[in-house]
Amino acid sequence: MELVSSGEFQRKIGHYQDRALVEPVTITSNGRERLVMMSVEEYRRLKRRDRRVMTLDDFTEEDIAALEKVRAPSEAAAFNDEMTE
């Protein structure tokens, strides 16, 4: 991902519009990341992914068996008091 200051972005907006078609461009202000410009196709792809809801039918038997074997790490025991039954 390309990183550019807001001043540089304003001076060369056409260049960065073209770059954003290839890879996201991060625009900074006062040295901090503020905005990301990307192609509309990439934006739409991310939005579709964001809204995808999976159901049990989306998982194979192997997926479910693997999930059933997963255990929380021992460090997670510190949060046991937050659990209610």
C-alpha positions in Angstrom: 0.0 0.0 0.0 1.4 3.4 -1.0 1.6 6.1 1.7 1.3 9.8 0.7 0.9 13.1 2.6 -2.3 15.0 2.0 -0.3 17.9 0.5 1.5 15.6 -2.0 -1.9 13.9 -2.7 -3.5 17.3 -3.6 -0.6 18.2 -5.9 -0.7 14.9 -7.8 -4.3 13.7 -7.4 -4.4 12.3 -11.0 -1.3 10.2 -10.3 -2.7 8.8 -7.1 -6.1 8.1 -8.6 -4.3 5.9 -11.2 -2.2 4.3 -8.4 -5.4 3.5 -6.4 -6.7 1.4 -9.3 -3.7 -0.9 -8.8 -3.3 -0.8 -5.0 -4.8 1.2 -2.1 -3.2 4.6 -1.4 -3.1 5.7 2.3 -3.3 9.5 2.7 -1.7 10.9 5.8 -2.3 14.2 7.7 0.3 15.5 10.2 2.1 12.2 9.9 -0.9 10.0 10.8 -2.9 7.8 8.5 -6.3 9.4 7.8 -7.8 8.0 4.6 -7.4 5.2 2.1 -8.3 5.6 -1.6 -9.0 2.4 -3.5 -10.7 1.3 -6.7 -14.4 0.9 -6.6 -14.1 -2.8 -7.5 -11.9 -3.4 -4.4 -14.4 -1.4 -2.2 -17.3 -3.4 -3.5 -15.4 -6.7 -3.0 -14.7 -5.7 0.6 -18.3 -4.7 1.3 -19.6 -8.0 -0.1 -17.2 -9.9 2.2 -18.2 -7.7 5.2 -21.8 -8.6 4.8 -21.5 -12.3 4.2 -23.1 -14.3 6.9 -22.3 -18.0 7.2 -24.6 -20.7 8.5 -23.9 -24.2 9.6 -24.7 -25.4 6.1 -21.6 -23.5 4.8 -19.3 -25.7 6.9 -18.2 -29.2 6.0 -18.2 -32.0 8.5 -14.4 -31.6 8.7 -14.8 -27.9 9.5 -17.2 -28.6 12.3 -15.1 -31.4 13.8 -12.0 -29.0 13.7 -14.0 -26.3 15.5 -15.2 -28.7 18.1 -11.6 -29.5 19.0 -10.5 -25.8 19.5 -9.7 -24.8 23.0 -9.0 -21.4 24.4 -5.5 -20.7 25.5 -4.7 -20.9 29.2 -4.3 -17.1 29.3 -8.1 -16.8 28.6 -8.8 -18.3 32.0 -8.4 -14.7 33.4 -11.8 -13.9 31.8 -13.7 -16.9 33.3 -15.4 -14.6 35.9 -17.1 -12.7 33.0 -18.9 -15.9 31.8 -22.5 -16.4 32.9 -24.5 -19.6 32.5 
